[in-house]
Amino acid sequence: MVTPIKSAFRALTTRFGYGVFDLRKDQSPAVFLGGHLRALFERLDINCVIDVGANVGQYGSLIRRAGYAGRILSIEPLAEAYAALRQRARSDQRWQTMNLALGEKDETRLFNIFAADDLSSFLVPSAHMAHLDNSFVIRCEAVTVRRLASIFADIVSDLSNPRLFLKLDTQGYDLQVVNGATDCLPQILGIQSELAVIPLYEGAADHLEMLAYYRHLGFYPTGIFPVAKDRKTGHVFEFDAVFARRDM
């Protein structure tokens, strides 16, 4: 049980960018993601982060806490989540938002909204999704889909020397987003992508396919951070992989 003294101490250390962990417990490496990104952004001199599948802005807040001060463009298709995202980013002049989805082609299509809205996807759940809470579709919403390549010129129009990082969290749809970005990939220096060890969505590429594909594009991993696990066995369903261009 966490005592009031422990809670106060944790809050104090967190405020100054530190954490206290019990190394006897199974701690998630995800607590180190922010620091890893900060070091990578500094190494690559990133000045714009494209946050695809932003939900309500959790990632933007994460990299701001980690010390990134450059431009953020958060892209979220769902109306309700986008409203919360826009509110979150409102006071940050360097945090922009767009209400759409990214994919392989420009179109309008139905998006499956789950009870846990951060699981929402163009894809339908696989049998493995039953291991997660609130992992069922409650309704569908028509959303606008654009290729990243088709909006890229507008994104970087006022950047004299664009140095971009692409973050993907599209619930099984990252491959399609990358396929829609092939024309502008040479200007992207790093990528974060959610990879499935055990696909939670029907038709989603697994981690081996995605790792091989990113390597083919010239991106090699700099860090791996588990995201979702089977509650009973501890096996990892998905992990966030951070990549940088090998030639950088």
C-alpha positions as CSV (number, residue, x, y, z in Angstrom):
1,M,0.0,0.0,0.0
2,V,1.3,3.5,-0.9
3,T,1.5,5.7,2.2
4,P,0.8,9.5,2.2
5,I,4.5,10.1,2.8
6,K,5.5,7.9,-0.2
7,S,2.9,9.6,-2.4
8,A,4.2,13.0,-1.4
9,F,7.8,12.0,-2.0
10,R,7.0,10.6,-5.4
11,A,5.0,13.7,-6.4
12,L,8.0,15.9,-5.3
13,T,10.6,13.9,-7.2
14,T,8.4,13.7,-10.3
15,R,8.0,17.5,-10.3
16,F,11.8,17.8,-10.7
17,G,12.0,15.2,-13.4
18,Y,13.0,12.2,-11.2
19,G,11.4,8.9,-10.2
20,V,11.8,6.4,-7.5
21,F,11.2,2.7,-8.3
22,D,11.2,-0.5,-6.4
23,L,13.7,-2.7,-8.4
24,R,12.2,-5.8,-6.9
25,K,9.0,-5.2,-9.0
26,D,8.4,-5.7,-12.7
27,Q,8.7,-2.1,-13.7
28,S,7.7,-1.0,-17.2
29,P,10.6,0.3,-19.4
30,A,8.0,2.8,-20.8
31,V,8.9,5.1,-17.9
32,F,12.2,5.8,-19.7
33,L,10.6,6.6,-23.1
34,G,10.5,10.4,-22.5
35,G,14.2,10.6,-21.7
36,H,15.1,8.4,-24.6
37,L,13.1,10.6,-27.0
38,R,14.7,13.8,-25.6
39,A,18.2,12.4,-26.2
40,L,17.2,11.3,-29.7
41,F,15.5,14.6,-30.6
42,E,18.7,16.5,-29.5
43,R,20.9,14.1,-31.4
44,L,18.9,14.5,-34.6
45,D,18.1,18.2,-34.0
46,I,14.4,17.5,-34.5
47,N,12.3,20.7,-34.9
48,C,8.9,19.1,-35.8
49,V,7.1,16.0,-34.3
50,I,4.2,14.7,-36.3
51,D,2.0,12.9,-33.7
52,V,-0.3,10.5,-35.6
53,G,-3.1,8.9,-33.6
54,A,-2.8,11.6,-30.9
55,N,-6.0,10.6,-29.0
56,V,-6.3,13.4,-26.3
57,G,-2.7,14.6,-26.5
58,Q,-0.9,12.2,-24.1
59,Y,2.2,12.0,-26.4
60,G,2.4,15.7,-26.8
61,S,2.4,16.2,-23.1
62,L,5.0,13.4,-22.6
63,I,7.5,15.0,-24.9
64,R,6.9,18.5,-23.5
65,R,7.6,17.1,-20.0
66,A,10.7,15.5,-21.4
67,G,12.0,18.9,-22.5
68,Y,11.2,19.0,-26.2
69,A,10.3,22.7,-27.1
70,G,9.9,22.5,-30.9
71,R,6.7,22.2,-33.0
72,I,4.2,19.4,-32.4
73,L,1.5,18.6,-35.0
74,S,-1.0,16.2,-33.4
75,I,-3.4,14.4,-35.7
76,E,-6.5,12.7,-34.4
77,P,-9.6,11.6,-36.4
78,L,-12.3,11.1,-33.7
79,A,-14.4,14.1,-33.0
80,E,-14.7,13.7,-29.2
81,A,-11.0,12.9,-28.7
82,Y,-10.0,15.7,-31.0
83,A,-12.0,18.2,-28.9
84,A,-10.1,17.2,-25.8
85,L,-6.8,17.3,-27.7
86,R,-7.5,20.8,-29.0
87,Q,-8.3,22.0,-25.5
88,R,-5.1,20.4,-24.2
89,A,-2.9,22.1,-26.8
90,R,-4.7,25.5,-26.7
91,S,-2.2,27.3,-24.5
92,D,0.9,26.0,-26.4
93,Q,1.6,28.1,-29.4
94,R,4.0,25.5,-30.9
95,W,1.5,22.7,-30.6
96,Q,-0.8,22.4,-33.6
97,T,-3.7,19.9,-34.2
98,M,-5.5,18.4,-37.2
99,N,-8.8,16.5,-37.1
100,L,-8.3,13.7,-39.6
101,A,-6.7,10.3,-40.1
102,L,-3.7,9.3,-42.2
103,G,-3.6,6.3,-44.5
104,E,-2.6,5.0,-47.9
105,K,-5.0,7.2,-49.9
106,D,-7.2,10.2,-49.6
107,E,-10.7,9.1,-48.8
108,T,-13.6,9.0,-46.3
109,R,-14.1,5.7,-44.4
110,L,-15.7,4.3,-41.3
111,F,-13.6,4.2,-38.1
112,N,-14.4,1.6,-35.3
113,I,-14.8,3.3,-31.9
114,F,-14.1,1.0,-28.9
115,A,-15.4,1.4,-25.4
116,A,-11.7,2.3,-24.5
117,D,-11.4,5.0,-27.2
118,D,-7.6,4.7,-27.3
119,L,-8.1,1.3,-28.9
120,S,-10.2,2.7,-31.8
121,S,-9.0,1.6,-35.2
122,F,-10.0,1.2,-38.9
123,L,-9.4,-2.5,-38.2
124,V,-11.7,-4.9,-36.3
125,P,-10.5,-6.7,-33.1
126,S,-8.9,-10.1,-33.2
127,A,-9.7,-12.8,-30.6
128,H,-6.6,-11.7,-28.6
129,M,-8.3,-8.3,-27.9
130,A,-10.5,-10.1,-25.3
131,H,-7.5,-9.9,-22.9
132,L,-7.8,-6.1,-22.7
133,D,-10.5,-4.2,-20.8
134,N,-13.3,-2.4,-22.7
135,S,-11.9,-3.8,-26.0
136,F,-15.2,-4.0,-28.0
137,V,-16.6,-1.7,-30.7
138,I,-19.5,0.5,-29.6
139,R,-20.1,2.5,-32.8
140,C,-18.5,3.7,-36.0
141,E,-17.7,7.2,-37.2
142,A,-17.0,8.4,-40.7
143,V,-13.6,10.2,-40.8
144,T,-11.5,12.0,-43.4
145,V,-8.3,10.1,-44.4
146,R,-5.3,11.8,-46.1
147,R,-1.9,10.6,-47.2
148,L,0.9,12.2,-45.2
149,A,2.6,13.0,-48.6
150,S,-0.5,15.0,-49.7
151,I,-0.4,17.3,-46.7
152,F,3.4,17.3,-46.1
153,A,4.1,20.5,-48.0
154,D,1.7,22.5,-45.8
155,I,3.2,21.0,-42.6
156,V,6.7,22.1,-43.4
157,S,6.0,25.3,-45.5
158,D,7.3,27.7,-42.8
159,L,10.2,25.5,-41.6
160,S,13.5,26.6,-43.3
161,N,15.3,23.4,-42.4
162,P,12.7,20.7,-41.6
163,R,14.0,17.9,-39.3
164,L,11.0,15.7,-38.6
165,F,10.2,12.9,-36.3
166,L,7.1,10.8,-37.1
167,K,5.2,9.1,-34.2
168,L,2.6,6.5,-35.1
169,D,0.0,5.0,-32.8
170,T,-2.8,4.0,-35.1
171,Q,-3.9,0.7,-33.6
172,G,-2.7,-1.8,-36.3
173,Y,-2.7,0.8,-39.1
174,D,0.9,2.1,-39.0
175,L,2.0,0.2,-42.1
176,Q,-0.8,2.0,-44.2
177,V,0.3,5.4,-42.8
178,V,3.9,4.8,-43.8
179,N,2.8,3.6,-47.2
180,G,1.1,6.9,-47.7
181,A,4.2,8.8,-46.7
182,T,6.7,7.3,-49.1
183,D,7.2,10.6,-51.1
184,C,8.2,12.5,-48.0
185,L,10.1,9.8,-46.0
186,P,13.5,11.1,-47.0
187,Q,12.8,14.2,-44.9
188,I,11.9,12.1,-41.8
189,L,14.8,11.4,-39.6
190,G,13.2,9.2,-36.9
191,I,10.0,7.2,-36.3
192,Q,8.2,5.8,-33.3
193,S,5.8,2.9,-34.2
194,E,3.6,0.6,-32.2
195,L,4.4,-3.0,-33.2
196,A,2.3,-6.0,-32.5
197,V,3.9,-9.2,-31.2
198,I,0.5,-10.8,-31.0
199,P,-1.8,-8.8,-33.4
200,L,-4.9,-7.4,-31.6
201,Y,-6.5,-6.4,-34.9
202,E,-7.5,-8.6,-37.9
203,G,-5.2,-8.0,-40.8
204,A,-2.5,-6.0,-38.9
205,A,1.1,-6.6,-39.7
206,D,3.2,-8.3,-36.9
207,H,6.4,-6.9,-35.4
208,L,8.7,-9.0,-37.6
209,E,7.2,-7.7,-40.8
210,M,7.3,-4.1,-39.5
211,L,10.9,-4.3,-38.3
212,A,12.0,-5.7,-41.6
213,Y,10.0,-3.0,-43.5
214,Y,11.5,-0.2,-41.4
215,R,15.0,-1.6,-41.9
216,H,14.3,-1.7,-45.7
217,L,13.4,2.0,-45.5
218,G,16.7,2.7,-43.7
219,F,15.4,3.0,-40.1
220,Y,17.1,1.0,-37.3
221,P,15.8,0.7,-33.7
222,T,17.2,2.9,-30.9
223,G,14.8,1.8,-28.2
224,I,12.0,-0.7,-27.4
225,F,9.3,-0.1,-24.8
226,P,6.5,-2.6,-24.0
227,V,2.9,-1.2,-24.2
228,A,0.4,-3.9,-23.6
229,K,0.7,-7.3,-21.9
230,D,-1.4,-10.4,-21.3
231,R,-2.6,-10.0,-17.7
232,K,-2.2,-13.7,-16.9
233,T,1.0,-14.7,-18.7
234,G,2.9,-11.5,-18.9
235,H,3.5,-11.9,-22.7
236,V,3.9,-8.7,-24.5
237,F,1.1,-7.9,-27.1
238,E,2.6,-4.7,-28.4
239,F,5.6,-2.5,-27.9
240,D,6.7,1.0,-29.0
241,A,9.8,0.9,-31.2
242,V,11.8,4.1,-31.7
243,F,13.9,4.2,-34.9
244,A,16.4,6.6,-36.4
245,R,18.0,6.6,-39.9
246,R,21.1,4.4,-39.9
247,D,22.9,7.0,-42.1
248,M,22.4,9.7,-39.4
